[in-house]
């Protein structure tokens, strides 16, 4: 049973504080640290594995660390201050290109759920609606103040890629601003400090529900044809840690893969209940709808595909961040998922 104390402890992730395992094990559990960029449903397996006791069932005590934007999440693993990062390929592949070795041991989400939300005021000024064509939507980004978590993060990469695909110069034709975590981005959009934002569901959904924005590009539903599939989230480790503690990596993989199955097989209402300790401040209807959308992006078998890798590397190349060619075996070790 989840105690009130554990719920409060877990819920502190909304302010960027680390999450701890929600149930105290009756034996000496193996401690693991898993980093993530922000508090959002992109990391839904982490929250489900905690609330449903999947980590505990594997003999693990998991600490989930929110780094308030991409970059530090990878660096913590490379520096040995965390064992795992739940991360996107666009963040990790450039690091691998630079010789910073990481390997994916479980695919979690195979479609981007970074949506683009535009303020209601700006949408009216630009005469853009949710029914506008994708070409019109991307063109409407020109000259805007676009909020992302931080430079170099996936939100930043996707914002730049959209501008490039729209024939614009991301360094001249818009202002891309690193705002910080999910809550900071939502507040900046609602306060009209930015005109649009890139962030995982359900953060934009909440802004839309309040009448402060519209969903400009719904990547969770595959609206952007340039990224029909994507290495949205995977579980990454260093090759050294994988070799030195293969058993613990296997347990972590099983816990999160079990969470993936839970998300796919259970109703959106049940999944919403499983993550409500983190997203309880979000309107119930909004959260249920967001969980339903995320379920469609969950990798059921946990494997990385060539199509996902290609879409991801195309985004990085459009931004000039990737020159190295990768194949799936270069980045993915499938020994732990059967």
Number of C-alpha atoms within 10 A of each C-alpha: 9 14 11 11 11 18 19 14 18 23 22 17 23 20 15 19 17 20 27 21 24 28 19 15 14 8 9 10 16 14 13 18 19 26 30 27 29 26 29 24 24 27 23 26 26 25 26 26 27 27 26 20 23 22 29 24 15 17 20 22 23 22 20 26 24 25 22 25 25 27 20 16 26 25 16 19 21 19 10 11 13 20 21 29 28 26 29 28 23 27 23 25 24 18 18 15 15 10 9 14 17 26 21 28 25 28 30 31 30 26 24 28 28 26 27 26 28 33 24 23 14 19 21 11 10 14 12 18 16 14 10 12 14 17 12 15 23 20 17 20 24 19 15 16 19 27 29 30 26 21 17 18 21 29 27 22 21 26 25 23 23 22 22 18 15 19 13 19 14 19 11 10 16 18 17 25 17 18 23 19 24 28 17 16 26 26 14 17 24 21 12 16 14 24 24 31 33 28 28 25 27 27 26 29 23 20 22 19 14 12 12 19 26 24 22 28 22 18 23 21 16 17 15 18 10 15 20 17 23 27 27 27 30 27 24 30 23 19 14 12 16 20 10 10 10 13 12 19 22 17 20 25 22 20 25 25 23 18 26 25 17 19 25 19 13 13 15 20 15 15 22 26 19 20 23 20 23 25 22 13 11 17 13 15 12 17 27 21 16 23 24 18 19 26 23 17 24 23 23 19 14 24 21 25 17 15 15 19 21 18 20 24 23 17 25 22 13 17 18 10 17 19 11 12 9 15 11 16 13 12 20 20 18 15 9 16 15 7
